[in-house]
Amino acid sequence: MICYAIYNYCEQAHSAEAHYLAGSPTMTDPNPQSSNSSSDVLFNTVVNIMDGAFFGSAIGFASFITIIPLFVSQLTDSPILIGLIPAIHSVGWQLPQLLTAGRVRRLTRYKPMVLAMTIHERLPFAALALLAWLLPGLERTTALLLVFVLLIWQGLGGGWTATVWQSMIAKIIPISWRGGFFGAQSSAANLLGSVTAVVAGQILERYESPFDFTLCFILAGASLGLSFVFLASTREQEHTPALSEGSQTRVRDDVRRILSTDSVFLRFLLVRMIFQLGMAAFSFYAVFAVGELGASAGLVGWLTGVLIFGQVIVNPLLGTLGDRKGHRLVLLLGALAGFLSCALAGWLTSIPAWFAIFMLAGIASVVGWTTTMVISLGFGTAAEQATYIGMSNTLIAPVTLVAPFLAGWCINAFGYTMMFRASTLVFLAAAVLSLSMLRLQPAARP
C-alpha cells in the first residue's frame, strides 16, 4: 500500500519540475536509451524502495552515529577516533566515485557491477558481529585496529558501488520520478531504521557484553541480506555505453571543463563541503548525551529513533517542496536546520530538549543525503552524468575526512559545547551560500 501510494505520487510529478534540479529549463532525461516498460519501472521502484528499507533497518541496528561509536567507546575515549567513525563511512562512500566513472561509462548494464561491489559494504557487518563476540579476549589496541579496518572496508565498498548504483537508478527511474523515488526510499529506510534503533537501544540496555553488540551486528547483517535480495531483483535492459575507448582521458577532460565553466555546480560543491564540516558535530551527540548528560543506552536508542523517524516524515515533505519550489531551496532549509540543531546543542543540557536537537539533525542529514543526491543527478548529459556524480562526491571527500579531526581537536581544546557552537557558524555559512545559489543559472552545455 505504501509503495503503491508512492508510485502514484511519483507518476503525477511532471518533468518541468525535475528540470529545475540542474537549474536548466532545457534539461532532458540523460538516459533516453532506457527501454524499460512502465511495468518494469513500477517493479523497479518497489524493489529498490524495499532495498533501501532493509538497508535502513540495518543502519538502525548498527548506526554510525550512535551504536558503533558506543561500541568503539569501550576501546578508546579519544574524541577524534570516535568522530572518525561516521567520517570513514562518508569518505568511503565519496572518495572512489570519480575513480570508477570511466568504467561505469563503458558499461552496457549497471546491475552486475552494482551487485559485485555492494557485497563489500555488507560483509563487514558480519565480521563486526564476530569481532564483538571475541572482544573480551582481544587486546584493546588490536581490537580497535580491526574495527577501523572493517569500517574502512565497509565505507570503500559503498564508494565502489555508489557511482554505478546512482547511474543505474538514473537509468531505471524516469527523471520526473526521481525526487519522489529518493524521498520514498529514504522514508522507508528511516521508518524501519527508527524501529530497529529503538530495538538496538533495548538490546544494549538489557544484555551484557559481548552478547549485546554481537546481536546488534548480526541483526544488521541479516537486514542487509534481505536488502540484497530486493536489489538483485532489479530489471535492467542493455544500453549503448556512453564511451567505448579512452574513457579515463575523457573523464579528466570533462572534470577540467566542468570546473572551469559550470558556476552552479562549483557553488553546489562548496555548499556540500561546508555541510560536511557542520555535520561532523552530529557524530558526537550520542557520546555527549551519555558521557556528559548521563543519558542511558536505552535513551540513546530512543533519541536515535526520533532522529530516524523524523526523517520518515521530513523526506516526503521536503521532496514535495523541492518538486514545487526547487531543491536548492530545500538545501537552504537543511542548512538552517543544522544551524538550529547545533545552536541548541551548544546551549541546552536538558534531556527533553535533545529530542528536538536530534530531530533537527535528522532534517539536516536528510538534506545532506537525499537532496544533494537528487541535485547531483540533475547535472549534465548522459555522457557526463557519471562524471558529475563522481565529482559531486569525490571532490568533497577530503573535507569529510578532515571534519572530525577539527571537531575532535575543538573538543579536546575547548569542550563539546564550544564545538557545537562553532558548528552553528559553519551551518550559517552554508545557509548564506545556499541562498546565493537560488538565482544562479547553469553553464551552457557543449
N, C-alpha and C positions, 0 to 999 in steps of 0.2 A: 504494500500500500504506500509506504513512504517513498520507495524508489519510483513507483508509477506516478505519484504526485510530482516528484522532482522532474520526471521526464516531461510531464505536461507543461511544467513551468519553463523548462529549457526550450521546448518546442515553440513556445509563444515569444521567445526573445527574438528580436529582429537584428539583421546584420548591421544596420546603421549604428546601433548602439555599440556593437562589438568593434566597429571600425575605430571608435574613439580610443580603444586601448593603445593604439600607436599614435594617437593624435592626428591621424591622416584620414581625410574624408574620402580618399580614393582607394584605400586599402581593400584587398580582396583576400579570400581564403588562400593561404600559401600552400595548401595541399589539394589543389583541384584534381590531381591524378587519382585520388582515392575513389574506388568504385564500390564502396560498401553500400549495401541496400539499407533502406530505412529500418528493416527488422534487425539487421546487423548493428546499426547504430544504437537502437534501443537495447539490444542484448549487451553490447559493449558498455553502454552507460551503466547498466545494472551491475554487471560482474565487476567492473572497475570501481564502482562505489562500494561493493562488498569487499573487494580487495583492500580499499582504504579503511573500511570499517574495522576489519580484523587487524590491520596494521596498527590502527589507533588503539585497539584493545591491548595489543602487545606493549605499546608505549605506556599505557596506563599501569601495567604491571611492572614495568622497568623504565620509569620516567628518567630522562636525562637531566631533569631539573630537580627532582626530589628523591626518588628511590635510589638511583645509582650514586648520587652524591652522599646519601646517608650510608650506603654500603662502603664507599671509599673512606668516609669519615672514621670508620673503625680502624683504618690502616694509617691515616695521617690527619693532622689537624692543620695542614698547610692550606690557606685560602686560595693560593694560586693553583695548586694541583686540583682542588675541588672545583674551582672555576673553569679549569680546562675541560671538564667532562662534557658540558654541552658545546663548548667551542670545538672540541675534537669532532663531535658529531656534525656540527655545522661546516667546519672546514673540510672534513672528509667528503661531505656532500658537494661542496662548492668547487674545491680545487681541481679535480680531474676533468671537469666538464668540458672545458675548451680543448683539452688534450685528446678527448675522444670524438670531437666534432668531425674531423676528417674521415674517420672510419664510419661514423653514422651517416655521413653524406654519400657514402658509396653503397649503402645497403639497399636491397630491394624489398626486404621485410625487416621490421624492427623487433618483432616479438622474440625471435630466437636469442638475440643478444640480450634483450631485457631479462629473459628467464635465466640465461647463463650468468649474468652479472649479479642479479639480485640475490642469488644464493649467498654471496659474500656479505650481504648486510643482514642475513637471517641466522646463519650458523653460529656466529659469535655469542648469541644469547644462550644457546645450548651449552657452549663452553663456559659461559659465566655461571650457569647453574652448577656445573661440575666444580668449578673453582670455588664457589661459595660453600659447597658441601665439604670440600677438602681444606677450607680456610683455617680451621683450628690447628691443623698440623703443619701449616706452612709458615716460614719466616716472613715477617711483615713486609720487608723490602721486596722480597721475591714475589709475594702475592700482589703487592702494589704494581710492580713492573708488569706482571701478567695481565692484570686488569687493564692497564693502559695499552698493552699490545692488542688485546681483544677489542678495546674501544676504537683504536686506530683502524684495525681490520674492518670493523663494522662501518665506521664512517667512510672509509675509502670505498667499501662495497657499495654504499649508497651513491657515492660520486661516480663510480664506473657505470652505474645504472642510470644516473639522472638524465643525461642528455638524450640517450636513446629512448628512455621511458617518456620524457616530455615530447619528443618527436613523434612517438607512437600515439600518444594522446592527441596531439595536434592533428594527426592523420585520421584517426578513427572517430573523433568528436568534431562535428562541424563548428566553425568559428562562432556562429551565433548561439551555440550551446555552452561554450567553454566556461564562461563566468559562472553560470548556473551549475555546471558539472563540478567544477572545483569546489564551489561552495557546498554542494550537496555531499561530495566525497569527504570534505573536511568535517562537515557536521556529523556525518555518520561515524567517522573516526573518533571525533571528540565525544559523541554520545556514548559509545562503548568504552572509550578511554576514561570518561568520568566515572563510570561504574566500576571499572577494574582498578582505578586509582584508589577508590574508597576500599575496595576489597583488599588491595595490597596493604593499605594502612592498617586494616584489621589483622591481616596476617602478621605484620611486623609487631603489632601490639600483643597478640595472643600467643605467638610461638617463640620459642627460644632459638638462638643461633646454634647451629648453622641452618636449621630447617627453614627459618623464616625467609631469608633472601633466596635460598635454593628454590623454594616453592614459587616465589615470585618470578624467578627467571625461567623456570620450567613452564609455567603458565604463559609467559611471554613467548617462548619458543613454540608452544602449541598453537597460539593465536597466529603466529607468523606462518605456520604450516598451512592453516586454513586460508590465510590471505594468499599464499602462493597458488593454491588450487584455483581460486577465483581468477587471479591474474593469468594463469595458464589457459583459462577458458576463452580469453580474448580472441575474437575473429579478426583477421587482418588479411587483406588482399595484397598482392605484389604491386609495386610501383616502379616507375623509372627512377633510378638513382639521380640525385642532384649533380653529382660529379663522378666520373669514372677513373680519371687519371690526375695525378698531381694535386690530390685533394689537400694535403697539408700545406702546400705552397699557396693554394687559393685561400685557405683559411687565414694564413698570415697576411695575405694581401687584403682580405676583407677586414681583418682586425684593424690594420693601419688606416684604411679608408674610413671605416665607421668612426674611429676615434677622432679623425680629423674633420669629419663633416656633420655628424649627427649630434647636434647640441642637446636635443631632448634626451637621447639615450645617455649622454655623458652626465646630464643633470640627474637622471634616474640612478645611474651608478653611484653618484656621490651621496644621494639620499640613502641608498641601501647601505653604503659604508657607515654613515653616521648612525643609522638604525642599529647596525651590528654592535657598535660601541655602546649604545644605550641599553640594548637587550642583555648585555653581559651582566647587568645588575640582577636580572631575574633569577639567574642560577644560584644566587646567594640567599634568596628569600627563605627557602626551607631551612637551610643551615642556621640562618639568623633567628628564625622563629623558634627553633629547638634550642640552640645554644644560648641565645641572649634573652628570649622572651619566655622560655620554659614550656613551650608547646610540646605535647606528646606526639609520638609517631602516629597515633590514630588521628589526631587533629590535623597533622600534616597531610594525611590521606584525604581528609575532608577538604582541606584547602586546595589540594591538587584537583580534587573532584570538582570544586567550584570553578577553578581556573579552566578546566577542560569542558565542563558542562556549559559554562558561559560562552565558550566558543561555538557550541552547538547552536545556540540562539543567535549569536552575532554573525556567524558565517553567512547564512541566507539573507539576513538583513543588510549586511554590507555588500553582498553580491547584488542584491536588488538595487541598492543605492548606486553601486558602481555602474550597473547596466543603464540606469536612468540619468545619472549625473556625471559619470566618468570615474574611472578607478583611480585617477590622480587625486581626486577629492578624498577618496577613501584612504589613500596614502597619507594625506594631511591629517585626517581624523585619527589614524593609527598612531601617528607621532604625538598627537595631543593626549591620547590615552596613555602612552608610555610616560609622557611628562607628568601626568597626574598620579600614575602609579608610583613612580619614583619619589615624587614630592611627598605623597602621603607616607611612604615607607621611611623617608628621612625624618619625619616629624612625629609619627604616631606609634605608640607601643602597645596600645590596647589590642588584644587578640581579635575581638569582633571587627575592628577596623581592617584587619588583614584579609578578611574575606573580600572587601572592596578592592584592596590592593592587588590581590591575586586575580580578581575579575578584570580589572583594568589591564593587568599584564597579559591576560589572555586575549583581550581585544588587540593589543599591540602585536602580540605574536601571530594572530590571525592575519593581520595586515602584512607583517613581515614575511609570512609564508605564502598564503593564498593570493593576496592581491598582487604581490610582486611577481608571482609566477604567471598570473593572467596577463599582466602588463608585458612581461618578457616575451610571451608567445605572440604578442601583437606586433612585434618589430620585424621588419624585413620581408623578403620574398622567400619562396620555397628553398631556393639555393642558399640563402643567407640565414635561414631560421636556426639551424644547428649552431652556427657561429654566434648569433645573438644570444641564444640560450646559454652557450658556454661562457661568453663574455660576461653576461649578467650575473654569473656565479663565481667563476674562477678569479676574476679581477678583484672581487671583494674578499676573497679568502684570506689574504694577509691581514686585513683589518680584523676579521673574525678571530684569527689566531692571536693577535696582539691584545684584543679587547680584555680577555680575562686576566692577562698579566697586569694590565693597567689597573683593572678593578682590584685585583689581589694586592698590588702594591699600595693602592689607596687605602685598603682596609688595614694593612699592616702599619701604615704610617699614620692614618687619621681615624680609623674605625669604620664600622659598617655604615652608620648613619651619614657620615660625611661622603662616603662613596655613593650612597643613594642620592644625596643632594646634588653631587656633581653630575650624576646621570640625568637629572632634570634639565640641566643646561644643554646636555648633548641632545636630548629629545627636542628641546626648544629649537635648536639649530636645524634639526631635521624638519620640524614643522615649518619654519621660515622658508627653507629651501623647497619644500613640497608646495607651499603656497606660490612660490615664484614659478613653478612648473606649469601651473594651470593655464597660463597664457602662451606658453611656448608652442611652436609648431615644429614638426619633424623636418629633417633634411629631405630634399627631393631624392627619390630612389633613382639609381642609374638605369 
